Amino acid sequence: MGQEPKIEITATDAPRAETGPAPARRWKASRPGDLHSPQDVPWGGGFGTPGPDTGYALKLAGESDYQLDEGESRHNVDAVLVVIMSARASLTGKAPSADDLSFALLMLGLDPREEVPDAVTSQLVAGRKRWAPRVAHSKATARELVGHLPAQMLELTPADLRHRLALGEVPLPL
């Protein structure tokens, strides 16, 4: 718009730039519990080994078909399956899969095959009956179970585990 010829504009009438907020100050962790970098995040032991989408293990366990003995609770056994599947999957940084379910079913004696001796299967079933009621109701017991699972054993494929079970090797003292 043009300037009116009879109105005089002084310097105080000219538009002025407004100051914005100051730039943010640099933040530094100063409290004892603050983490300074991603490397400071606790890992392993009581903090666990997180894996992506471990909740998918619940879906896999719920959809699996297996036979329980008299007096066993499906909810309790599913809890142990989820713990074993999640522990195995998180070692490789992936979500639980059908292989993890097969592995967990073998570990608990829920995948009956002819090549696994009855003595080994009965040991696995006894371990399942010991852990299942405890793991389903206590996170500390679930962490204890994961502590009993050696990483070398969790890295086995279901076929390798089945082979070891067929040879009479019980992978852990359940």
Secondary structure, DSSP 8 states (H G I E B T S, - for coil): ----TT----GGGS----------------STT---SGGGS--SGGG----TTTTHHHHHHHH------TT--HHHHHHHHHHHHHHHHHHTTS---HHHHHHHHHHTT-S--TTS-HHHHHHHHHHHHHHHHHHTT-HHHHHHHHHTS-HHHHTS-HHHHHHHHHTT--SS--
